[in-house]
């Protein structure tokens, strides 16, 4: 893959599960993340109520706290189009895990619940448990 073909932030929307799966990989800039939110705003499938599975395992460097505040403002602006439910974040490395916990504090108001996990399986299990709780409530 050519460097120009690299997609630092990619996503898919699973309409059956009402879930956005976002993956961050390689070197990522704040501009890459802002572009991701622009794409979401333009995506007709990104509407209604959606949960989020954010995988930052392959991201090379952790964001700074000021960058996390900017990302949170992007999430807040998305609420005009979509209501976010649960957000599960996968971050194995200690430094990224810590920064995603900081993001959790900033972004808590934009999600029904947000948690950070070290393993993708744990994040998936938590999201499925939340889905089951919502079906039975």
Beta strands, then each sheet from edge to edge (+ up, - down):
strand 1: 9-14
strand 2: 19-26
strand 3: 48-59
strand 4: 82-90
strand 5: 113-117
sheet 1: 1+ 2- 3- 4- 5-
end
